[in-house]
Amino acid sequence: MPLLGVPSRITPEFLYHLARMGHGDCLVVADSNFPSDSVANSCVVTQVIRVSGSTAEVLKDILKLFPLDTYDPERLQVMDRVDSDKARDLHVPAYGHIAAAAGCTADSLTYVERFEFYTRAKGSFCIVQTDDHTPYANVIVSKGVISSA
């Protein structure tokens, strides 16, 4: 059943896990090609949460419910292009969409080498997999402090 103020993409299961996260816990929002099930085996929540929508849309919905960690300079980590994609200057629209969803510019993103990104993702609280087919539409976000003020 829908709740006021909770985006429809945020299912009850998804909301439960977002509420369980504490300050500094990380969450992965991944595209449809990300190896979510194998990476999730090392996360706090080992079951992948699957949702519809683009990575940027899901990130925007999440950020309506909690802020990014202002104490973490790497609060928005994206998977960097592999060397062959850099060599052919592959344009990655997902970077701009992710930055816009977070209310910042692509310069504010931390670009993480592909296999290092997988390693960091294994240390996250949970993985949310979208049905986004856009290349490199993967982001790790760090939950900020929610205060009463």
N, C-alpha and C positions, 0 to 999 in steps of 0.2 A: 504494500500500500504506500503511495507517495507521501512525502512529508513536505511541509512548507520550507522553502529555502534550501532543500537538498536536491541537487540536479538529478534528473531521472536516470542518468547513466550510473549513478552511485547506488548500487544495489544494497539491500540490507547487509549482506555478507561483507561487501566492500566497506560500507560505513562502519561496521563493527571493527574491522582491522584498522581503519584510519583512526578510530577512537582509541584503540589500544596502543598506537604509536606514541612514543615520548619525544621530548626535545632531542634533536640530533639523530633520531632514527631516520633511515633512508628508505625510500620507496622507488622502485623501478617502474616506469611506464614504458612499455616495449611495443615495437611494431609486430606484425604478424610473422615475420621471419626470425625473430629472436628465439634462441633455444631456451625458452622459458622453463619448460619442465625439468630439464637437466640442471639448470642454474638454480632453480627454486629448491632443490634438494638440500641446499646449504643455508637457506634463509630461515628466519624465525617461523614464518608461515610457509610451509612447504607445498601447499596447494596453490596453484596459479589462479588468480582472479581474472576471468575473461570478460571483456566488455566490448561493446560496439562503439565505433567512432575513431577519429584520428588521435594520434598521440597528443597533439596540441589541444584538441577539444577536451580530452580526458584530463590533461594537466590543468587546463583552465577550470574545470569542474572541481578538481581536488583543491585548487588554491582559493576556492570560495569557502572552503571548510577549515583550512589551516594556512598559516603564513610559512614562507620559506625561512630557514635558519639564518638570521642576519649575522650570526657569529661565525658561520662557516663560509670562507671565501670560495669554496667549491660546492655551493648549494645547488647549482644547476650543472650537472655533468652530462655531456652528450658523447656518443660514440663518434670518434674522429674517422674520417675517410681513410681507407687503406691506401698504401703507397701508389698502387696502380690507378686508383681513382683520383688521387692528387695529381699524378703525372698527366692524366688526360683532362684535368681541371673540371672534374664532375661537379656540377652545381647541385647543392643539397638544399632544396626549399624547406625541408623539415627544420633546419636550424633557425631560420627566420620565424617560422610558425611557432616553434617551441619558445623562443625568446619573447615573441609578442604575447603568447598565452601567459607568460610569467611577468609581463609588463616591463621588459628590458630589451636590450639590443643583443645581437649575436656576439658582440664583443664581450658581453658579460658571462657567456657560457664558458665552461671548462671543457676543453676537447681532450678526450681520453682515448688512447690507442685501443683498438678493438679487443685484444685479449686481456689487457689491463681492465677494460670496461667490464668484461665478463667476471674477472676476479672481484672487482668492487661490487658488482651486482650480487655475487654470492654472499656478501656480507650484509645485504639489505634486509629490511624487515619483511617485505613481501614484493611480489612481482605482479603487476597488472598488465595483461597482454591485450592489446587492442586488435582490431581487424585492419589496421592501417598497413597498406602495401608500400608506402613511401620509403625509399632507401634511407637508412640512418635515422629513422624516427624513433630513437631510444634515448631516454633521459633518466638520470638518477637525481632525485630531489631529496633535500634534507629538511625535515620538519622543524619549524621554528617554535618559539614560545608563544603560548596563548595566555594572555594575562587578563585580569579582571578590569583593568583600567581602560 
